């Protein structure tokens, strides 16, 4: 699933604006350009497995009440930060839809074990030859 394929209902989102830090000159002190996007995850209607993966991806950004908090303050304008927050949310949801392949446990073959032991014997012989030299 691609981030542009993700459909996010507007009633699941709430935005608040706060003063940002960083570039912007004196505009930073006057205008609240940073966006804090709150997403009510249960209103997204995600499959339980997708919800669990989203919870793992979100980490500490997910609250106990099931809200996902995304703060965007990279840009100097509210609109750019709003789009950035929504794009990051869409990317997180798209990543949560990806199911990782299960790792299949394998064992080394008999030939691989024998080759490893032969290599160890050769290395041991090299190291044995580095001992003290005795005069006869």
C-alpha positions in Angstrom: 0.0 0.0 0.0 1.3 3.4 -1.0 0.9 6.5 1.2 -1.3 8.2 -1.4 -3.7 5.3 -1.3 -4.4 5.8 2.4 -7.9 7.3 3.1 -8.1 9.2 6.4 -11.5 10.4 7.6 -11.6 14.0 8.7 -13.6 13.2 11.8 -10.6 11.1 13.1 -8.3 14.2 13.0 -7.9 17.2 15.1 -5.3 19.9 14.7 -3.8 22.5 17.0 -1.2 25.1 16.2 1.6 26.1 18.5 4.7 28.3 18.3 7.5 26.6 16.4 11.2 26.8 16.9 13.9 27.0 14.3 14.1 29.1 11.1 11.6 31.9 10.4 13.2 35.0 11.9 10.9 37.1 14.1 7.9 35.4 12.4 8.6 32.5 14.8 7.8 34.7 17.8 4.5 36.0 16.3 2.8 33.2 14.4 1.9 29.7 15.6 3.1 27.7 12.6 3.8 24.2 14.1 1.0 21.7 13.8 0.1 19.1 16.4 -2.1 16.5 14.6 -4.1 14.2 16.9 -5.5 11.1 15.3 -8.1 9.0 16.9 -6.8 5.6 15.7 -10.0 3.7 16.5 -12.0 5.9 14.1 -9.7 4.8 11.2 -11.3 1.4 11.2 -8.0 -0.5 10.9 -7.7 -4.3 11.0 -6.5 -5.4 14.5 -3.2 -6.7 13.0 -2.6 -3.4 11.2 -3.5 -1.5 14.4 -0.9 -3.5 16.4 1.8 -2.8 13.7 0.8 0.9 13.7 1.1 1.0 17.5 4.6 -0.5 17.3 5.7 2.0 14.6 4.2 4.9 16.6 6.0 4.0 19.8 5.7 6.8 22.4 3.7 9.0 20.0 0.6 6.8 20.7 -1.3 7.6 23.9 -3.1 5.1 26.2 -6.4 6.6 24.9 -5.6 5.5 21.4 -4.6 8.8 20.0 -1.6 9.3 17.8 0.3 12.6 18.2 2.3 13.9 15.2 4.0 17.3 15.6 5.3 19.0 12.4 7.4 22.1 12.6 9.9 21.6 9.8 8.5 24.4 7.6 7.8 28.1 8.1 4.1 28.0 7.2 1.1 26.4 8.8 -0.1 24.9 5.5 3.2 23.3 4.8 3.5 21.8 8.3 -0.1 20.6 8.1 0.6 18.8 4.8 3.8 17.4 6.3 2.0 16.0 9.3 -0.7 14.4 7.2 1.9 12.9 4.8 3.8 11.4 7.8 0.6 10.0 9.1 -0.2 8.4 5.7 3.3 7.0 5.5 2.9 5.4 9.0 -0.4 3.8 8.1 1.0 2.5 4.8 4.0 1.0 6.6 1.6 -0.6 9.1 -0.2 -2.4 6.2 3.1 -4.1 5.2 3.3 -7.6 6.6 6.9 -8.8 7.3 7.8 -12.2 6.0 8.3 -14.7 8.8 11.9 -15.9 9.2 12.3 -19.6 8.5 15.0 -21.2 10.7 17.6 -23.1 8.7 20.5 -25.3 9.6 24.0 -25.3 8.0 24.6 -28.3 5.7 27.0 -31.1 6.6 29.5 -29.8 3.9 29.3 -26.3 5.4 30.1 -27.7 8.9 33.1 -29.7 7.5 34.4 -26.7 5.6 34.2 -24.5 8.8 36.1 -27.2 10.8 38.8 -27.5 8.1 39.2 -23.7 8.1 39.5 -23.7 11.9 42.2 -26.4 11.7 44.2 -24.4 9.2 44.0 -21.3 11.3 45.0 -23.3 14.3 48.1 -24.6 12.5 49.1 -21.1 11.5 48.8 -19.9 15.1 50.7 -23.0 16.4 53.7 -22.0 14.2 53.9 -18.6 16.0 55.2 -20.2 19.2 58.6 -19.5 20.8 61.7 -20.5 18.9 63.9 -22.9 20.7 67.6 -23.6 19.9 68.7 -27.2 19.4 
